[in-house]
Amino acid sequence: MASHRRPKQPSRTRVTVLTTAAAAAVALSSQAANAAPSEKPGKAEVKAKVDKLYEEVERATDKANGAEEKQEKLEKEIDTIQDQVARGQDELNTMRDSLGLMASSQYRTGAIDPSVQLFLSSDPDDYLDKASTIDQLSAQQVEALKKVQEKQRTLAQQRQEAAGKLKDLSETRKTLGQKKKEVQTKLADARKLLNTLTAKEQAALTAADTRASRDAGDRIELGNEVPASERGAAALAAAKTQMGKPYVSGGSGPNSYDCSGLTQWAYGQAGVSITRTTYTQQNDGVKIGRDQLKPGDLVFFNSLGHVGLYAGNGVIVHAPKPGAVVRLESMSTIGTFQFGVRV
């Protein structure tokens, strides 16, 4: 007769493991079902982040411009000093040749005077110390040696100055490279953000910015405010002729500009030389408050992150940001006003 055996029951441990695994699976499925899908940043969020990056680009660009300006200045100073050293060395060699001729003359007439032997010493200071014991030292010899001594000291100082400036130049070039890399990195980050938008969304942002610029130029009333000065009026007029030209990091005209490049170029057309960066342009005149602004004044925003030229009626002409062009724009849309500067 066939035997009927009772099915084997799973062990308590096995049941516990299976139950736990099943619960975990259910929990994970529930979490997956309830989790919000990965959301792509919206157009407004992307624009805000890109605008912030562009503001940082302006700051880094300004630092790079400052380093480049300093580099050019140091290179000119070093060239000047090296030319002075070369000429000074030629003069020193001529002086020593004269001393050699004196020694040769004395040799032909007899033994070389002990004073002349010391005279040809490589250490003029040591010579003067010892020469005091020699009665034969003439006033002419003393004067000649003092000139050699002074020339050697001057050359030593100039060589030391040149060495210091060369070190400074090396550090400045390093800073310039770092800032240029920072600019490119931030521009690349902005491009990546923009690329998260569809082509249609990107086109809409560009169109909105272009339309805002065009509308601003069409609608803005500058009024009839009296310019700060003739040169301020001339600088403003020059800046307006550049409207429509693109913002380019490091641009200083005449084909493209960054913010401080435009203001420097504009004042240059008015016959006034101002410095290259916002950080230095703030010292190119007298600081004034908003209620004192007149057409032609420099206007600073965002902790010296941006500069433009006041055009009147609360409007400035400026090079705004990457992707934009030189344009008129209300100060209320630019950022935090800091102060004006009357050049």
C-alpha positions in Angstrom: 0.0 0.0 0.0 1.4 3.4 -0.9 2.5 5.5 2.0 1.3 9.1 2.3 3.9 11.3 3.9 3.3 14.7 5.2 5.1 17.5 3.2 8.2 18.8 4.8 7.7 22.2 6.4 10.2 24.9 5.7 12.5 25.8 8.6 11.7 28.8 10.7 15.0 30.4 9.5 14.1 29.9 5.9 10.7 31.4 6.4 12.2 34.5 8.1 14.7 35.1 5.3 12.1 34.7 2.6 9.7 37.0 4.4 12.3 39.7 4.9 13.4 39.5 1.2 9.8 39.8 0.1 9.2 42.8 2.3 12.3 44.5 1.1 11.3 43.9 -2.5 7.8 45.3 -1.9 9.4 48.4 -0.2 11.7 49.0 -3.0 9.0 48.6 -5.5 6.8 51.1 -3.6 9.7 53.6 -3.3 10.4 53.3 -7.0 6.7 53.8 -7.8 6.4 56.8 -5.5 9.8 58.5 -6.3 9.6 61.6 -8.4 11.1 61.2 -11.9 14.5 62.9 -12.4 13.5 66.4 -13.3 15.5 68.5 -15.9 16.0 72.1 -14.7 13.5 74.5 -16.2 14.3 77.4 -18.5 14.0 79.9 -15.7 16.3 77.9 -13.4 18.9 77.4 -16.2 18.8 81.2 -17.0 19.3 82.1 -13.4 22.3 79.7 -13.0 23.8 80.8 -16.4 23.5 84.5 -15.4 25.3 83.8 -12.2 28.1 82.0 -14.0 28.3 84.9 -16.4 28.7 87.3 -13.5 31.5 85.1 -12.2 33.0 85.1 -15.7 33.1 88.9 -15.6 35.0 88.9 -12.2 37.5 86.3 -13.4 37.9 88.2 -16.7 38.6 91.4 -14.8 41.3 89.7 -12.8 42.8 88.3 -16.0 42.7 91.7 -17.6 44.5 93.2 -14.5 47.2 90.5 -14.6 47.7 91.0 -18.4 48.0 94.8 -17.8 50.5 94.2 -15.1 52.4 91.7 -17.3 52.8 94.3 -20.1 53.9 97.0 -17.6 56.5 94.6 -16.0 57.8 93.6 -19.4 58.4 97.2 -20.4 60.1 98.0 -17.1 62.3 95.0 -17.3 63.3 95.9 -20.9 64.2 99.5 -19.7 66.3 98.2 -16.8 68.1 95.7 -18.9 68.9 98.4 -21.5 70.2 100.6 -18.6 72.4 97.7 -17.3 73.8 97.0 -20.8 74.7 100.7 -21.3 76.1 100.9 -17.8 78.3 97.9 -18.3 79.6 99.4 -21.5 80.4 102.6 -19.6 82.1 100.6 -16.8 84.2 98.7 -19.4 85.3 102.0 -20.9 86.4 103.3 -17.5 88.4 100.2 -16.8 90.0 100.5 -20.3 91.1 104.0 -19.3 92.7 102.6 -16.1 94.4 100.0 -18.1 95.9 102.6 -20.4 97.2 104.5 -17.4 98.8 101.4 -16.1 100.4 100.6 -19.5 101.8 104.2 -19.7 103.4 103.8 -16.2 104.8 100.4 -17.1 106.6 101.9 -20.1 108.2 104.6 -18.0 109.1 102.3 -15.2 107.5 100.2 -12.5 103.8 100.5 -12.1 102.8 102.8 -9.3 101.4 100.9 -6.3 98.4 103.2 -6.4 97.7 102.1 -10.0 98.0 98.4 -9.1 95.3 98.9 -6.5 93.5 101.1 -9.0 93.0 98.1 -11.2 91.6 96.0 -8.3 88.3 94.2 -8.9 87.1 95.6 -5.6 87.1 99.4 -5.7 85.9 99.6 -2.1 88.9 97.6 -1.0 91.1 99.9 -3.1 89.9 103.0 -1.4 90.5 101.5 2.0 94.1 100.7 1.1 94.8 103.7 -1.0 94.7 106.0 2.0 98.2 104.6 3.0 99.7 105.5 -0.4 101.1 109.0 -0.7 101.2 109.0 -4.4 97.4 108.7 -4.9 96.4 111.7 -7.0 93.1 113.6 -6.9 92.4 112.5 -10.5 92.9 108.9 -9.6 90.5 109.2 -6.6 87.9 110.8 -8.8 88.2 108.1 -11.5 88.0 105.3 -9.0 85.0 106.8 -7.3 83.2 106.8 -10.7 84.0 103.2 -11.2 82.8 102.4 -7.7 79.5 104.2 -8.2 78.9 102.6 -11.6 79.4 99.2 -10.1 77.0 99.9 -7.3 74.4 101.2 -9.7 74.7 98.2 -11.9 74.3 95.8 -8.9 71.1 97.6 -7.8 69.7 97.6 -11.3 70.4 93.9 -11.7 68.8 93.2 -8.3 65.7 95.3 -9.4 65.5 93.4 -12.7 65.7 90.0 -10.9 62.8 91.1 -8.6 60.7 92.2 -11.5 61.4 89.0 -13.4 60.2 87.0 -10.4 57.0 89.2 -10.2 56.5 88.7 -13.9 56.7 84.9 -13.6 54.0 85.0 -10.8 51.9 87.4 -12.8 52.0 85.1 -15.9 50.9 82.2 -13.7 48.0 84.2 -12.3 47.0 85.2 -15.8 47.0 81.6 -16.9 44.9 80.6 -13.9 42.3 83.3 -14.5 42.0 82.6 -18.2 41.4 78.9 -17.4 38.8 79.9 -14.8 37.0 82.0 -17.4 37.0 79.2 -19.9 35.8 76.7 -17.3 32.9 78.9 -16.2 31.9 79.5 -19.9 32.0 75.8 -20.5 29.8 75.2 -17.4 27.3 77.8 -18.7 27.2 76.1 -22.1 26.6 72.7 -20.4 23.6 74.2 -18.6 22.2 75.7 -21.7 22.6 72.4 -23.5 20.2 70.8 -21.0 17.5 72.9 -22.7 16.0 71.9 -26.0 17.1 73.8 -29.1 13.7 75.5 -29.1 14.1 76.7 -25.4 17.6 78.0 -26.1 16.3 79.9 -29.1 13.6 81.4 -27.0 16.1 82.6 -24.4 18.2 84.2 -27.1 15.2 85.8 -28.8 14.0 87.2 -25.4 17.4 88.7 -24.7 17.7 90.2 -28.2 14.1 91.5 -28.1 14.8 93.0 -24.6 17.8 94.8 -26.0 16.1 96.0 -29.1 13.0 97.1 -27.2 15.1 98.9 -24.6 16.9 100.9 -27.3 13.6 101.7 -28.9 11.7 102.6 -25.8 14.2 104.1 -23.5 14.0 107.9 -23.0 17.4 109.3 -21.9 16.0 112.7 -21.2 18.1 115.9 -21.5 20.3 115.6 -18.5 23.5 117.8 -18.6 26.6 115.6 -19.0 29.2 115.5 -16.2 31.8 117.1 -18.4 32.8 117.5 -22.0 35.0 114.5 -21.8 32.2 112.5 -20.1 29.8 113.5 -22.9 32.4 112.5 -25.5 33.0 109.1 -23.8 29.2 108.4 -23.7 28.8 109.4 -27.4 31.7 107.0 -28.3 30.2 104.2 -26.3 26.8 104.5 -28.1 28.5 104.1 -31.5 29.5 100.6 -30.4 26.0 99.4 -29.6 25.3 96.1 -31.2 28.9 94.8 -31.0 29.3 91.6 -29.1 30.5 91.0 -25.5 33.7 88.9 -25.6 35.7 88.1 -22.5 38.9 90.3 -22.6 37.6 92.4 -25.5 38.8 96.0 -25.5 37.6 97.1 -28.9 37.0 98.0 -31.6 35.3 94.8 -32.6 34.2 93.4 -29.3 34.2 94.3 -25.6 33.9 93.2 -22.0 32.4 95.7 -19.6 35.6 97.5 -18.5 37.0 97.2 -22.0 34.1 99.3 -23.3 34.5 102.0 -20.7 38.2 102.2 -21.2 37.8 102.4 -25.0 35.1 105.1 -24.8 37.2 107.4 -22.5 40.1 106.8 -24.8 38.1 108.2 -27.7 37.5 111.2 -25.5 41.3 111.7 -25.1 41.3 110.4 -21.5 43.4 107.4 -20.4 41.7 105.3 -17.7 42.8 101.9 -16.4 41.7 98.5 -17.7 39.7 96.8 -14.9 36.7 97.6 -12.7 38.9 97.2 -9.7 41.2 100.0 -10.9 38.6 102.2 -12.7 36.9 102.8 -9.4 40.0 104.9 -8.5 40.1 106.8 -11.8 37.9 109.6 -10.5 35.7 110.9 -7.7 33.2 108.5 -6.2 29.6 109.8 -6.2 26.1 108.5 -5.1 23.2 107.5 -7.4 21.5 110.9 -7.0 24.6 112.7 -8.3 25.0 110.7 -11.5 25.2 112.6 -14.8 25.7 111.3 -18.3 29.3 110.1 -18.9 29.9 109.0 -15.3 31.2 105.4 -14.7 28.6 103.3 -12.9 29.6 100.2 -10.8 27.5 97.2 -9.8 27.7 93.9 -7.9 30.7 94.6 -5.7 32.8 95.9 -8.6 31.7 93.0 -10.8 30.4 95.2 -13.6 30.8 98.7 -14.9 29.0 100.8 -17.6 28.5 104.5 -18.6 25.6 106.4 -17.2 23.4 107.6 -20.1 20.7 109.5 -18.2 17.2 108.7 -16.8 18.4 105.7 -14.8 19.9 104.0 -17.9 23.4 102.9 -18.8 25.2 101.8 -21.9 27.3 98.7 -21.3 28.7 95.4 -22.5 26.4 93.1 -20.5 27.6 89.5 -20.6 28.6 86.6 -22.9 26.2 86.1 -25.7 24.9 89.7 -25.5 25.8 92.9 -27.3 26.6 96.5 -26.2 23.3 98.1 -25.4 21.3 100.6 -23.4 19.7 99.1 -20.3 17.8 100.2 -17.2 20.0 100.1 -14.1 17.1 98.4 -12.3 17.7 95.2 -14.3 21.4 94.9 -13.9 22.0 94.2 -10.3 23.1 95.9 -7.1 24.2 99.5 -7.7 27.4 100.3 -5.8 28.5 103.8 -6.7 29.4 106.1 -9.6 32.8 107.6 -10.5 33.2 110.9 -12.2 36.4 110.9 -14.3 
